[in-house]
Amino acid sequence: MPIAARIRELDARHTRLDAQIDEVFKHPSADSLEVARLKKEKLRLKEQIESLRMSEPKTLVG
């Protein structure tokens, strides 16, 4: 899978996790352990995305 496609896939998962976290907070009995787990996963995805972006070959315009 090309790097750009992998980044898009991870970014979509990151966005879905954001929505899941918002959904958990809507409930009065929000599970703090679930929120922490989701936030850790979101951070892990963000780190993967950044790592891939750093390794992505840069194209020269000119």
LUMZA-158678 format. One record per atom (N, C-alpha, C, O): atom name; x, y, z; residue in one letter. Coordinates in Angstrom, 1 decimal, always signed. Layout:
N
+------+--------+--------+--------+------+
| atom |     xx |     yy |     zz | rest |
+------+--------+--------+--------+------+
|   CA |      X |      Y |      Z |    a |
...
+------+--------+--------+--------+------+
END
This chain:
62
+------+--------+--------+--------+------+
| atom |     xx |     yy |     zz | rest |
+------+--------+--------+--------+------+
|    N |   +0.9 |   -1.2 |   +0.0 |    m |
|   CA |   +0.0 |   +0.0 |   +0.0 |    m |
|    C |   +0.9 |   +1.2 |   +0.0 |    m |
|    O |   +1.8 |   +1.3 |   +0.8 |    m |
|    N |   +0.6 |   +2.2 |   -0.9 |    p |
|   CA |   +1.4 |   +3.4 |   -0.9 |    p |
|    C |   +1.3 |   +4.2 |   +0.4 |    p |
|    O |   +0.3 |   +4.1 |   +1.1 |    p |
|    N |   +2.3 |   +4.9 |   +0.7 |    i |
|   CA |   +2.3 |   +5.6 |   +2.0 |    i |
|    C |   +1.2 |   +6.6 |   +2.1 |    i |
|    O |   +0.5 |   +6.7 |   +3.2 |    i |
|    N |   +0.8 |   +7.3 |   +1.0 |    a |
|   CA |   -0.2 |   +8.3 |   +1.1 |    a |
|    C |   -1.6 |   +7.6 |   +1.4 |    a |
|    O |   -2.4 |   +8.1 |   +2.1 |    a |
|    N |   -1.8 |   +6.4 |   +0.8 |    a |
|   CA |   -3.0 |   +5.7 |   +1.1 |    a |
|    C |   -3.1 |   +5.3 |   +2.5 |    a |
|    O |   -4.1 |   +5.3 |   +3.1 |    a |
|    N |   -2.0 |   +4.8 |   +3.0 |    r |
|   CA |   -1.9 |   +4.4 |   +4.4 |    r |
|    C |   -2.2 |   +5.5 |   +5.4 |    r |
|    O |   -2.9 |   +5.4 |   +6.4 |    r |
|    N |   -1.6 |   +6.7 |   +5.1 |    i |
|   CA |   -1.9 |   +7.9 |   +5.9 |    i |
|    C |   -3.4 |   +8.2 |   +5.9 |    i |
|    O |   -3.9 |   +8.6 |   +6.9 |    i |
|    N |   -4.0 |   +8.2 |   +4.7 |    r |
|   CA |   -5.4 |   +8.5 |   +4.6 |    r |
|    C |   -6.2 |   +7.5 |   +5.4 |    r |
|    O |   -7.2 |   +7.9 |   +6.1 |    r |
|    N |   -5.9 |   +6.2 |   +5.4 |    e |
|   CA |   -6.6 |   +5.2 |   +6.2 |    e |
|    C |   -6.4 |   +5.5 |   +7.7 |    e |
|    O |   -7.4 |   +5.4 |   +8.4 |    e |
|    N |   -5.2 |   +5.7 |   +8.1 |    l |
|   CA |   -5.0 |   +6.0 |   +9.5 |    l |
|    C |   -5.7 |   +7.3 |  +10.0 |    l |
|    O |   -6.2 |   +7.4 |  +11.1 |    l |
|    N |   -5.7 |   +8.3 |   +9.1 |    d |
|   CA |   -6.3 |   +9.5 |   +9.4 |    d |
|    C |   -7.9 |   +9.3 |   +9.6 |    d |
|    O |   -8.5 |  +10.0 |  +10.4 |    d |
|    N |   -8.4 |   +8.5 |   +8.7 |    a |
|   CA |   -9.9 |   +8.2 |   +8.8 |    a |
|    C |  -10.2 |   +7.5 |  +10.1 |    a |
|    O |  -11.2 |   +7.8 |  +10.8 |    a |
|    N |   -9.3 |   +6.6 |  +10.5 |    r |
|   CA |   -9.5 |   +5.9 |  +11.8 |    r |
|    C |   -9.4 |   +6.9 |  +13.0 |    r |
|    O |  -10.1 |   +6.8 |  +14.0 |    r |
|    N |   -8.4 |   +7.8 |  +12.9 |    h |
|   CA |   -8.2 |   +8.8 |  +13.9 |    h |
|    C |   -9.5 |   +9.7 |  +14.0 |    h |
|    O |   -9.9 |  +10.0 |  +15.2 |    h |
|    N |  -10.1 |  +10.0 |  +12.9 |    t |
|   CA |  -11.3 |  +10.8 |  +12.9 |    t |
|    C |  -12.4 |  +10.1 |  +13.6 |    t |
|    O |  -13.2 |  +10.6 |  +14.3 |    t |
|    N |  -12.6 |   +8.8 |  +13.2 |    r |
|   CA |  -13.6 |   +8.0 |  +13.8 |    r |
|    C |  -13.4 |   +7.8 |  +15.3 |    r |
|    O |  -14.4 |   +7.8 |  +16.1 |    r |
|    N |  -12.2 |   +7.7 |  +15.8 |    l |
|   CA |  -12.0 |   +7.6 |  +17.2 |    l |
|    C |  -12.4 |   +8.9 |  +17.9 |    l |
|    O |  -12.9 |   +8.9 |  +19.0 |    l |
|    N |  -12.1 |  +10.0 |  +17.3 |    d |
|   CA |  -12.5 |  +11.3 |  +17.8 |    d |
|    C |  -14.1 |  +11.3 |  +18.0 |    d |
|    O |  -14.5 |  +11.8 |  +19.0 |    d |
|    N |  -14.8 |  +10.8 |  +17.0 |    a |
|   CA |  -16.3 |  +10.8 |  +17.1 |    a |
|    C |  -16.7 |   +9.8 |  +18.2 |    a |
|    O |  -17.6 |  +10.1 |  +19.0 |    a |
|    N |  -16.0 |   +8.7 |  +18.4 |    q |
|   CA |  -16.3 |   +7.7 |  +19.4 |    q |
|    C |  -16.1 |   +8.4 |  +20.8 |    q |
|    O |  -16.9 |   +8.2 |  +21.7 |    q |
|    N |  -15.0 |   +9.1 |  +21.0 |    i |
|   CA |  -14.7 |   +9.8 |  +22.2 |    i |
|    C |  -15.9 |  +10.8 |  +22.6 |    i |
|    O |  -16.3 |  +10.8 |  +23.7 |    i |
|    N |  -16.2 |  +11.5 |  +21.6 |    d |
|   CA |  -17.3 |  +12.5 |  +21.8 |    d |
|    C |  -18.6 |  +11.8 |  +22.2 |    d |
|    O |  -19.4 |  +12.3 |  +23.0 |    d |
|    N |  -18.9 |  +10.6 |  +21.5 |    e |
|   CA |  -20.1 |   +9.9 |  +21.8 |    e |
|    C |  -20.1 |   +9.4 |  +23.3 |    e |
|    O |  -21.1 |   +9.4 |  +24.0 |    e |
|    N |  -18.9 |   +8.9 |  +23.7 |    v |
|   CA |  -18.8 |   +8.4 |  +25.1 |    v |
|    C |  -19.1 |   +9.5 |  +26.1 |    v |
|    O |  -19.7 |   +9.3 |  +27.1 |    v |
|    N |  -18.6 |  +10.7 |  +25.8 |    f |
|   CA |  -18.8 |  +11.8 |  +26.7 |    f |
|    C |  -20.2 |  +12.3 |  +26.8 |    f |
|    O |  -20.6 |  +13.0 |  +27.7 |    f |
|    N |  -21.0 |  +11.9 |  +25.8 |    k |
|   CA |  -22.5 |  +12.4 |  +25.8 |    k |
|    C |  -23.3 |  +11.6 |  +26.8 |    k |
|    O |  -24.3 |  +12.1 |  +27.2 |    k |
|    N |  -22.8 |  +10.5 |  +27.3 |    h |
|   CA |  -23.5 |   +9.7 |  +28.3 |    h |
|    C |  -23.1 |  +10.1 |  +29.7 |    h |
|    O |  -21.9 |  +10.4 |  +30.0 |    h |
|    N |  -24.1 |  +10.3 |  +30.5 |    p |
|   CA |  -23.8 |  +10.7 |  +31.9 |    p |
|    C |  -22.9 |   +9.8 |  +32.7 |    p |
|    O |  -22.1 |  +10.2 |  +33.5 |    p |
|    N |  -22.9 |   +8.5 |  +32.3 |    s |
|   CA |  -22.0 |   +7.6 |  +33.0 |    s |
|    C |  -20.8 |   +7.2 |  +32.2 |    s |
|    O |  -20.5 |   +6.0 |  +32.0 |    s |
|    N |  -20.2 |   +8.2 |  +31.6 |    a |
|   CA |  -19.0 |   +8.0 |  +30.7 |    a |
|    C |  -18.0 |   +7.2 |  +31.5 |    a |
|    O |  -17.6 |   +7.5 |  +32.6 |    a |
|    N |  -17.5 |   +6.1 |  +30.8 |    d |
|   CA |  -16.5 |   +5.2 |  +31.4 |    d |
|    C |  -15.1 |   +5.8 |  +31.2 |    d |
|    O |  -14.6 |   +5.9 |  +30.0 |    d |
|    N |  -14.5 |   +6.2 |  +32.2 |    s |
|   CA |  -13.2 |   +6.9 |  +32.1 |    s |
|    C |  -12.1 |   +6.0 |  +31.6 |    s |
|    O |  -11.2 |   +6.4 |  +30.9 |    s |
|    N |  -12.2 |   +4.7 |  +31.9 |    l |
|   CA |  -11.2 |   +3.7 |  +31.3 |    l |
|    C |  -11.4 |   +3.6 |  +29.8 |    l |
|    O |  -10.4 |   +3.5 |  +29.1 |    l |
|    N |  -12.6 |   +3.6 |  +29.4 |    e |
|   CA |  -12.9 |   +3.5 |  +27.9 |    e |
|    C |  -12.4 |   +4.8 |  +27.2 |    e |
|    O |  -11.8 |   +4.7 |  +26.2 |    e |
|    N |  -12.6 |   +5.9 |  +27.8 |    v |
|   CA |  -12.1 |   +7.2 |  +27.3 |    v |
|    C |  -10.6 |   +7.1 |  +27.2 |    v |
|    O |  -10.0 |   +7.5 |  +26.2 |    v |
|    N |   -9.9 |   +6.7 |  +28.3 |    a |
|   CA |   -8.5 |   +6.6 |  +28.3 |    a |
|    C |   -8.0 |   +5.7 |  +27.2 |    a |
|    O |   -7.0 |   +6.0 |  +26.5 |    a |
|    N |   -8.6 |   +4.5 |  +27.0 |    r |
|   CA |   -8.2 |   +3.6 |  +26.0 |    r |
|    C |   -8.4 |   +4.2 |  +24.6 |    r |
|    O |   -7.5 |   +4.0 |  +23.8 |    r |
|    N |   -9.5 |   +4.9 |  +24.4 |    l |
|   CA |   -9.7 |   +5.5 |  +23.1 |    l |
|    C |   -8.7 |   +6.6 |  +22.8 |    l |
|    O |   -8.2 |   +6.7 |  +21.7 |    l |
|    N |   -8.4 |   +7.4 |  +23.8 |    k |
|   CA |   -7.4 |   +8.5 |  +23.6 |    k |
|    C |   -6.0 |   +7.9 |  +23.4 |    k |
|    O |   -5.3 |   +8.5 |  +22.6 |    k |
|    N |   -5.6 |   +6.8 |  +24.0 |    k |
|   CA |   -4.3 |   +6.2 |  +23.8 |    k |
|    C |   -4.2 |   +5.7 |  +22.3 |    k |
|    O |   -3.2 |   +5.9 |  +21.7 |    k |
|    N |   -5.3 |   +5.1 |  +21.9 |    e |
|   CA |   -5.4 |   +4.6 |  +20.5 |    e |
|    C |   -5.3 |   +5.7 |  +19.5 |    e |
|    O |   -4.6 |   +5.7 |  +18.5 |    e |
|    N |   -6.0 |   +6.8 |  +19.8 |    k |
|   CA |   -5.9 |   +8.0 |  +19.0 |    k |
|    C |   -4.5 |   +8.6 |  +18.9 |    k |
|    O |   -4.0 |   +9.0 |  +17.8 |    k |
|    N |   -3.8 |   +8.7 |  +20.0 |    l |
|   CA |   -2.5 |   +9.1 |  +20.1 |    l |
|    C |   -1.5 |   +8.2 |  +19.3 |    l |
|    O |   -0.6 |   +8.7 |  +18.6 |    l |
|    N |   -1.7 |   +6.9 |  +19.4 |    r |
|   CA |   -0.9 |   +6.0 |  +18.7 |    r |
|    C |   -1.1 |   +6.1 |  +17.2 |    r |
|    O |   -0.1 |   +6.1 |  +16.5 |    r |
|    N |   -2.3 |   +6.3 |  +16.8 |    l |
|   CA |   -2.5 |   +6.6 |  +15.3 |    l |
|    C |   -1.9 |   +7.9 |  +14.9 |    l |
|    O |   -1.3 |   +7.9 |  +13.8 |    l |
|    N |   -2.0 |   +8.9 |  +15.7 |    k |
|   CA |   -1.4 |  +10.2 |  +15.3 |    k |
|    C |   +0.1 |  +10.0 |  +15.2 |    k |
|    O |   +0.7 |  +10.6 |  +14.3 |    k |
|    N |   +0.8 |   +9.3 |  +16.1 |    e |
|   CA |   +2.2 |   +9.1 |  +16.0 |    e |
|    C |   +2.6 |   +8.3 |  +14.7 |    e |
|    O |   +3.6 |   +8.6 |  +14.1 |    e |
|    N |   +1.7 |   +7.3 |  +14.4 |    q |
|   CA |   +2.0 |   +6.5 |  +13.1 |    q |
|    C |   +1.9 |   +7.4 |  +11.9 |    q |
|    O |   +2.7 |   +7.3 |  +11.0 |    q |
|    N |   +0.8 |   +8.3 |  +11.9 |    i |
|   CA |   +0.6 |   +9.2 |  +10.8 |    i |
|    C |   +1.8 |  +10.1 |  +10.6 |    i |
|    O |   +2.4 |  +10.3 |   +9.5 |    i |
|    N |   +2.3 |  +10.7 |  +11.7 |    e |
|   CA |   +3.4 |  +11.6 |  +11.7 |    e |
|    C |   +4.7 |  +10.9 |  +11.2 |    e |
|    O |   +5.5 |  +11.4 |  +10.5 |    e |
|    N |   +4.9 |   +9.7 |  +11.7 |    s |
|   CA |   +6.1 |   +8.9 |  +11.3 |    s |
|    C |   +6.0 |   +8.6 |   +9.8 |    s |
|    O |   +7.0 |   +8.7 |   +9.1 |    s |
|    N |   +4.9 |   +8.3 |   +9.3 |    l |
|   CA |   +4.7 |   +8.0 |   +7.9 |    l |
|    C |   +4.9 |   +9.3 |   +7.0 |    l |
|    O |   +5.6 |   +9.3 |   +6.0 |    l |
|    N |   +4.4 |  +10.4 |   +7.5 |    r |
|   CA |   +4.6 |  +11.7 |   +6.8 |    r |
|    C |   +6.1 |  +12.1 |   +6.8 |    r |
|    O |   +6.5 |  +12.6 |   +5.8 |    r |
|    N |   +6.8 |  +11.8 |   +7.8 |    m |
|   CA |   +8.2 |  +12.1 |   +7.8 |    m |
|    C |   +9.0 |  +11.2 |   +6.9 |    m |
|    O |  +10.0 |  +11.6 |   +6.3 |    m |
|    N |   +8.6 |  +10.0 |   +6.7 |    s |
|   CA |   +9.3 |   +9.1 |   +5.8 |    s |
|    C |   +8.8 |   +9.1 |   +4.3 |    s |
|    O |   +9.4 |   +8.6 |   +3.4 |    s |
|    N |   +7.7 |   +9.9 |   +4.1 |    e |
|   CA |   +7.2 |  +10.0 |   +2.8 |    e |
|    C |   +8.1 |  +10.8 |   +1.9 |    e |
|    O |   +8.6 |  +11.9 |   +2.3 |    e |
|    N |   +8.4 |  +10.3 |   +0.7 |    p |
|   CA |   +9.4 |  +11.1 |   -0.2 |    p |
|    C |   +8.8 |  +12.4 |   -0.6 |    p |
|    O |   +7.6 |  +12.5 |   -0.9 |    p |
|    N |   +9.6 |  +13.4 |   -0.5 |    k |
|   CA |   +9.1 |  +14.7 |   -0.9 |    k |
|    C |   +9.3 |  +14.9 |   -2.4 |    k |
|    O |  +10.3 |  +14.5 |   -3.0 |    k |
|    N |   +8.3 |  +15.5 |   -3.1 |    t |
|   CA |   +8.4 |  +15.8 |   -4.5 |    t |
|    C |   +8.9 |  +17.2 |   -4.7 |    t |
|    O |   +8.4 |  +18.1 |   -4.0 |    t |
|    N |   +9.7 |  +17.4 |   -5.7 |    l |
|   CA |  +10.3 |  +18.7 |   -6.0 |    l |
|    C |   +9.4 |  +19.3 |   -7.1 |    l |
|    O |   +9.1 |  +18.6 |   -8.1 |    l |
|    N |   +9.0 |  +20.5 |   -6.9 |    v |
|   CA |   +8.2 |  +21.2 |   -7.9 |    v |
|    C |   +9.2 |  +22.2 |   -8.6 |    v |
|    O |   +9.9 |  +23.0 |   -7.9 |    v |
|    N |   +9.2 |  +22.1 |   -9.9 |    g |
|   CA |  +10.1 |  +23.1 |  -10.4 |    g |
|    C |  +10.4 |  +23.0 |  -11.8 |    g |
|    O |  +11.2 |  +23.7 |  -12.4 |    g |
+------+--------+--------+--------+------+
END
